[in-house]
């Protein structure tokens, strides 16, 4: 038997190419939540405050069934929040880049419309107002 087949050393990354697009989206949103918790924002109230969104929006974004991701409007509010920790901002920016590249299974037209909401340049995403 060849080495690393089926053994414990054959670990898969969270970005496994075999995942369905919606599973990838759910994993990225879970990473955002995990990063918030690791930074000390372990309640919905704290998460909403630091993300700059309402409590129900924060709960929906971080805890619901992830078949539909957040709108560009919600993402823009989060990116404009002055209190967002650097690690959380990075995860949100990665989410935006992945969505624009179509990694979450959305149509080309839908990803274009989403991407049109952001200025993208030099590793920094800026929401269009």
DARASUL-V303012 format. One record per residue. RES is the residue in one small letter. SS is DSSP state (H for helix, E for strand, L for the rest). OMEGA is omega in whole degrees, 0 to 359 (none if undefined). BURIAL is I if it has 24 or more other C-alpha atoms within 12 Angstrom, else O. Layout:
# DARASUL-V303012
res & ss & omega & burial
RES & SS & OMEGA & BURIAL
RES & SS & OMEGA & BURIAL
This chain:
# DARASUL-V303012
res & ss & omega & burial
x & L & 179 & O
x & L & 181 & O
x & L & 175 & O
x & L & 175 & O
x & L & 175 & O
x & L & 180 & O
x & L & 181 & O
x & L & 178 & O
x & L & 182 & O
x & L & 183 & O
x & L & 180 & O
x & L & 178 & O
x & L & 178 & O
x & L & 181 & O
x & L & 181 & O
x & L & 183 & O
x & L & 181 & O
x & L & 180 & O
x & L & 175 & O
x & L & 181 & O
x & H & 181 & I
x & H & 175 & I
x & H & 177 & I
x & H & 179 & I
x & H & 179 & I
x & H & 179 & I
x & H & 180 & I
x & H & 178 & I
x & H & 176 & I
x & H & 177 & I
x & H & 178 & I
x & H & 180 & I
x & H & 180 & I
x & H & 179 & O
x & H & 176 & I
x & H & 180 & I
x & H & 180 & O
x & H & 179 & O
x & L & 177 & O
x & L & 179 & O
x & L & 190 & I
x & L & 175 & O
x & L & 179 & O
x & H & 179 & I
x & H & 180 & O
x & H & 181 & O
x & H & 179 & I
x & H & 182 & I
x & H & 183 & I
x & H & 179 & I
x & H & 180 & I
x & L & 179 & I
x & L & 178 & I
x & L & 182 & O
x & H & 181 & O
x & H & 177 & O
x & H & 178 & I
x & H & 180 & I
x & H & 181 & I
x & H & 182 & I
x & H & 190 & I
x & H & 187 & I
x & H & 184 & I
x & L & 174 & O
x & L & 192 & O
x & L & 178 & O
x & L & 177 & O
x & L & 181 & O
x & L & 181 & I
x & L & 178 & I
x & L & 176 & O
x & H & 180 & I
x & H & 179 & I
x & H & 180 & I
x & H & 180 & I
x & H & 178 & I
x & H & 179 & I
x & H & 181 & I
x & H & 178 & I
x & H & 180 & I
x & L & 181 & I
x & L & 185 & O
x & L & 186 & O
x & L & 178 & I
x & L & 183 & I
x & H & 181 & O
x & H & 178 & O
x & H & 178 & I
x & H & 180 & I
x & H & 180 & O
x & H & 180 & I
x & H & 177 & I
x & H & 177 & I
x & H & 178 & I
x & H & 181 & I
x & H & 181 & I
x & H & 179 & I
x & H & 181 & I
x & H & 179 & I
x & H & 179 & I
x & L & 177 & O
x & L & 183 & I
x & L & 181 & I
x & L & 172 & I
x & L & 179 & I
x & L & 180 & I
x & L & 179 & O
x & H & 180 & O
x & H & 181 & O
x & H & 178 & O
x & H & 177 & I
x & H & 179 & O
x & H & 178 & O
x & H & 181 & I
x & H & 179 & I
x & L & 181 & O
x & L & 186 & I
x & E & 168 & I
x & E & 182 & O
x & E & 179 & O
x & E & 175 & O
x & L & 174 & O
x & L & 181 & O
x & E & 178 & O
x & E & 178 & I
x & E & 176 & I
x & E & 171 & I
x & L & 182 & O
x & L & none & O
